[in-house]
């Protein structure tokens, strides 16, 4: 009995201590949850700096929480601090206590870090390891295709795109057709015309709307002197996507001219102009009028066209014709206007992405900004009239 009385205070103290520890744990868990949701709110509000501050504090307090470290690494990568993201995700993978699922997630994030840093070989190795993991196969395939594009390994890009299409049921024909076109260009550079044509046929089989394939077929037919075949290919571009018509105006004019069928081409150009009064179409018609009907007819056409559908190309051509005539006291003014219009046209963007709005001076088949294929097209150079 005496021993029992001695043990009662010890038991009471132990119970109090256990309850105290439980209360502290619950309190710390509540604080962690509050901080976690605070960090998420910062992310939702697009305030990554404040989110990083919260998650860094949480990571310092609780070094065993993988979710916090994954979120922190992603934030560093988004902010451009790729070295810190690599360190955090690499440290997670090195943990012996990390679960298999968390390890694979950390590997995926580390692969994204390497990809962002341009360490393509390291990124490729990690994504290949994840190919057999059903939860990450699709993402890994997509990233590997991106790597092969950057490395210009078109054959592997085609093989992995085919695999991605099989497991995801997402159409990959458009980008595969461009990979085939790239292989055709490489084969043509080696003077292997049969292989090049085979790749272009494959491109059109993958994507019947591939304008790049028909542009290449037309250009190669022109070099071979087969102008009729070139016309067929360039006309296919116009049917596939009217947005690329400005790209085939000059070669079609040359082909029809070489075959002595320029009147037929001009008749078609006038038909197109009824729906599209772009500067390149106007410029082509002016070229024909100058050769066939003379400066007066070209000037009348230009002045009428510019009143209703002003374009910078049309304005520059009007100034050039008037300067060539060398008439009037406004000759010096015309020279100034020619200089200004030339500078504007030389500095202006000529192409724009339909997806993200990226603008460029030269043609890109894959948008450098959003990575969409066949999204960049010639821009209209029409000038918006005041009050129109």
C-alpha positions in Angstrom: 0.0 0.0 0.0 2.8 2.4 0.8 4.4 1.6 -2.6 1.0 2.3 -4.3 0.7 5.7 -2.6 4.2 6.5 -3.8 3.4 5.6 -7.4 0.2 7.6 -7.6 2.0 11.0 -7.9 4.3 9.5 -10.6 1.3 8.2 -12.5 -0.5 11.6 -12.3 2.6 13.4 -13.4 3.0 11.0 -16.3 -0.6 11.5 -17.4 -0.2 15.3 -17.2 3.0 15.1 -19.3 1.4 12.9 -21.9 -1.7 15.2 -22.2 0.6 18.2 -22.4 2.6 16.6 -25.3 -0.7 15.7 -27.1 -1.9 19.3 -26.7 1.4 20.6 -28.1 1.3 18.2 -31.1 -2.3 19.3 -31.8 -1.3 22.9 -31.5 1.7 22.5 -33.8 -0.4 20.6 -36.3 -3.0 23.4 -36.3 -0.2 26.0 -36.9 1.2 23.9 -39.7 -2.2 23.6 -41.3 -2.8 27.3 -41.0 0.7 28.1 -42.5 0.1 25.6 -45.3 -3.2 27.1 -46.3 -1.7 30.6 -46.0 1.0 29.5 -48.4 -1.6 28.1 -50.8 -3.5 31.4 -50.7 -0.4 33.2 -51.6 0.0 30.9 -54.6 -3.6 31.4 -55.7 -3.1 35.2 -55.4 0.0 34.9 -57.6 2.3 36.0 -54.8 5.1 33.4 -55.0 7.6 35.4 -52.9 5.3 35.3 -49.8 4.5 31.7 -50.5 8.2 30.8 -50.5 8.7 32.6 -47.2 5.9 30.6 -45.6 7.0 27.2 -47.0 10.6 27.8 -46.2 9.7 28.5 -42.5 7.6 25.3 -42.4 10.4 23.3 -44.0 12.9 24.5 -41.4 10.5 23.4 -38.6 9.4 20.1 -40.0 12.1 18.6 -42.1 10.2 15.3 -42.6 7.2 16.7 -44.6 7.8 15.8 -48.2 4.8 17.7 -49.5 6.2 21.0 -48.2 9.6 20.4 -49.8 8.0 19.5 -53.1 5.9 22.7 -53.1 8.9 24.7 -52.1 11.1 23.2 -54.9 8.4 23.9 -57.5 8.1 27.5 -56.3 11.9 28.0 -56.7 11.7 26.6 -60.2 8.8 28.9 -61.2 10.8 31.9 -59.9 13.8 30.9 -61.9 16.0 29.7 -59.0 16.6 26.3 -60.6 19.7 25.5 -58.5 17.7 25.7 -55.3 14.9 23.6 -56.8 17.4 21.0 -57.8 19.0 20.9 -54.3 15.6 20.5 -52.6 14.3 17.8 -54.9 17.6 16.0 -55.0 17.7 16.0 -51.2 14.2 14.4 -51.1 15.3 11.6 -53.4 18.3 10.9 -51.1 16.0 10.2 -48.1 15.9 6.5 -47.2 12.6 6.9 -45.4 10.7 8.4 -48.4 7.9 6.3 -49.8 8.1 4.9 -53.3 5.3 7.2 -54.6 6.9 10.3 -53.1 10.3 9.3 -54.5 8.8 9.1 -58.0 7.1 12.5 -57.6 10.4 13.9 -56.5 12.1 12.3 -59.5 9.5 13.9 -61.8 10.1 17.3 -60.3 13.8 16.9 -60.4 13.5 16.0 -64.1 11.5 19.2 -64.6 14.3 21.2 -62.9 17.0 19.7 -65.1 14.8 20.4 -68.2 14.4 24.0 -67.1 18.2 24.3 -66.5 19.0 22.9 -69.9 20.6 19.7 -68.5 18.9 17.6 -71.1 20.9 14.4 -70.6 20.1 14.3 -66.8 16.4 15.1 -67.4 16.2 12.4 -70.1 17.6 9.8 -67.7 15.1 10.6 -65.0 12.1 10.6 -67.4 13.2 7.3 -68.9 13.1 5.8 -65.4 9.5 7.0 -65.0 8.2 5.5 -68.2 7.2 2.2 -66.6 5.2 4.0 -63.8 1.6 4.3 -65.0 0.9 7.4 -62.9 3.8 9.3 -64.6 4.2 7.6 -68.0 2.2 10.2 -70.0 4.1 13.2 -68.5 7.4 11.4 -68.9 6.7 10.7 -72.6 5.7 14.3 -73.2 8.9 15.6 -71.6 11.0 13.2 -73.5 9.4 14.3 -76.8 10.3 17.9 -75.9 13.9 16.9 -75.2 14.2 15.1 -78.5 12.8 18.2 -80.3 15.5 20.3 -78.7 18.2 17.8 -79.6 16.7 17.5 -83.2 16.5 13.7 -82.7 13.4 13.5 -84.9 13.3 9.7 -85.2 13.0 9.2 -81.5 10.5 12.1 -81.3 8.3 10.3 -83.8 8.6 6.9 -81.9 7.7 8.5 -78.5 4.9 10.6 -80.0 3.4 7.4 -81.4 3.6 5.8 -78.0 2.0 8.8 -76.4 -0.8 8.8 -78.9 -1.5 5.1 -78.1 -1.7 5.4 -74.4 -3.5 8.8 -74.2 -5.7 8.8 -77.3 -4.5 12.3 -78.0 -3.9 13.2 -81.6 -0.2 13.7 -82.2 -0.3 13.7 -86.0 0.4 17.4 -86.4 3.7 17.4 -84.6 4.7 14.1 -86.0 4.2 15.5 -89.5 6.6 18.3 -88.7 9.2 15.8 -87.4 8.8 14.0 -90.8 9.3 17.3 -92.6 12.5 17.9 -90.6 13.8 14.5 -91.6 12.9 15.2 -95.2 14.9 18.5 -95.1 17.9 16.6 -93.6 17.6 13.9 -96.4 17.4 16.6 -99.1 20.6 18.3 -97.7 22.3 14.9 -98.2 20.9 14.8 -101.8 18.8 11.8 -100.9 15.7 12.9 -102.7 13.9 9.6 -102.6 14.1 9.4 -98.8 13.1 13.0 -98.6 9.9 12.4 -100.7 9.1 9.4 -98.6 9.2 11.4 -95.4 7.0 14.1 -96.9 4.5 11.5 -98.0 4.6 10.1 -94.5 4.0 13.7 -93.2 0.9 14.1 -95.3 -0.4 10.7 -94.3 0.0 11.6 -90.6 -1.5 15.1 -91.1 -3.3 15.8 -94.5 -3.4 19.4 -93.5 0.4 19.8 -93.2 1.2 23.0 -95.2 4.9 22.6 -94.5 5.0 19.4 -96.5 3.4 20.9 -99.5 5.5 24.0 -99.3 8.6 21.8 -99.4 7.2 19.7 -102.3 6.6 22.9 -104.2 10.0 24.4 -103.5 11.8 21.2 -104.6 9.6 20.9 -107.8 10.6 24.5 -108.7 14.3 23.7 -108.2 13.8 20.7 -110.5 12.1 22.9 -113.1 8.8 21.0 -112.7 6.6 24.1 -112.4 3.3 22.3 -112.9 4.0 20.0 -110.0 5.1 23.1 -107.9 1.8 24.8 -108.7 -0.2 21.8 -107.6 1.8 21.7 -104.3 1.4 25.4 -103.6 -2.3 25.4 -104.4 -2.6 22.6 -101.9 -1.2 24.9 -99.3 -3.9 27.5 -100.1 -6.6 24.8 -99.7 -5.1 23.5 -96.5 -4.9 26.8 -94.7 -5.8 30.2 -96.3 -3.7 31.8 -93.6 -0.5 30.6 -95.3 -1.5 32.0 -98.8 0.8 35.0 -98.5 3.7 32.5 -98.3 2.9 31.1 -101.8 2.1 34.3 -103.7 5.7 34.9 -104.9 6.5 31.3 -105.9 3.1 30.8 -107.6 3.6 34.0 -109.6 7.1 32.7 -110.7 5.7 29.3 -111.7 2.8 30.7 -113.7 5.1 33.1 -115.3 7.6 30.4 -116.3 4.7 28.4 -117.9 3.3 31.5 -119.8 0.1 31.4 -117.8 0.4 34.6 -115.8 -3.1 35.8 -116.9 -4.6 32.7 -115.2 -2.7 33.4 -112.0 -3.8 37.1 -112.0 -7.4 36.1 -112.4 -7.1 33.8 -109.4 -5.3 36.5 -107.4 -8.1 38.9 -108.1 -10.6 36.4 -106.8 -8.7 36.0 -103.6 -8.4 39.8 -103.3 -12.2 40.0 -103.0 -12.0 38.5 -99.6 -8.4 39.5 -98.6 -7.0 42.9 -99.4 -3.6 42.2 -97.7 -0.5 44.0 -98.7 1.2 41.1 -100.4 -1.7 40.5 -102.7 -1.9 44.2 -103.6 1.9 44.2 -104.2 1.6 41.2 -106.6 -1.2 42.8 -108.5 0.8 46.0 -108.8 3.8 44.0 -110.2 1.6 42.6 -112.9 0.0 46.0 -113.8 3.4 47.6 -114.1 4.5 45.0 -116.6 1.3 44.7 -118.5 -0.5 48.1 -118.4 2.1 50.6 -117.2 2.6 53.0 -114.3 -0.6 54.9 -114.7 -2.8 51.8 -114.4 -0.7 50.7 -111.4 -1.0 54.1 -109.7 -4.8 54.2 -110.3 -5.2 50.8 -108.8 -3.0 51.6 -105.8 -4.7 54.9 -105.0 -8.1 53.3 -105.1 -7.0 50.3 -103.0 -5.2 52.4 -100.4 -8.3 54.6 -99.9 -10.4 51.6 -98.9 -7.8 49.1 -97.7 -4.7 50.9 -96.5 -1.6 48.8 -96.1 2.1 49.7 -95.4 3.3 47.6 -98.3 0.8 49.3 -100.7 2.0 52.7 -99.4 5.6 51.9 -99.9 4.9 50.7 -103.5 3.0 53.9 -104.2 5.9 56.0 -103.0 8.4 53.9 -105.0 6.4 54.4 -108.3 6.1 58.1 -107.8 9.8 58.5 -106.9 10.7 56.5 -110.1 8.8 59.0 -112.1 10.8 61.9 -110.5 8.0 64.4 -110.9 6.6 67.2 -108.8 7.9 69.5 -106.1 7.0 66.8 -103.6 10.0 64.7 -104.7 12.0 65.4 -101.5 9.0 64.7 -99.3 8.5 61.4 -101.1 12.0 60.4 -100.3 11.4 61.0 -96.6 8.2 59.0 -96.7 10.0 56.2 -98.5 12.6 56.1 -95.8 10.0 56.1 -93.0 7.9 53.4 -94.6 10.9 51.2 -95.2 12.0 51.5 -91.5 8.5 50.7 -90.3 8.3 47.6 -92.5 11.8 46.4 -91.7 11.2 46.6 -87.9 7.6 45.3 -88.0 6.7 41.8 -87.0 5.3 39.8 -89.9 4.1 36.6 -88.2 1.9 36.0 -85.1 1.0 32.8 -83.1 -2.8 32.1 -83.1 -2.5 30.5 -79.7 -0.4 32.8 -77.5 0.0 35.9 -79.6 3.8 35.6 -79.9 5.0 37.8 -82.8 8.1 37.3 -84.9 9.8 38.8 -88.0 10.5 35.4 -89.5 8.5 32.1 -89.9 8.6 29.5 -87.2 6.8 26.2 -87.6 6.9 25.6 -83.8 6.0 28.7 -81.7 9.0 29.5 -79.5 6.7 30.7 -76.8 3.9 28.1 -76.4 5.5 25.3 -78.4 2.4 24.8 -80.6 3.0 23.5 -84.1 1.6 25.3 -87.2 0.4 28.1 -85.0 2.5 31.0 -86.4 1.1 32.5 -89.5 1.6 35.7 -91.6 0.0 38.8 -90.1 -2.3 41.1 -92.0 -0.6 44.4 -92.7 -3.9 46.2 -93.1 -3.9 49.7 -91.4 -7.0 50.3 -89.3 -8.7 53.5 -90.6 -9.9 56.1 -88.1 -13.6 55.9 -87.8 -13.8 52.6 -89.6 
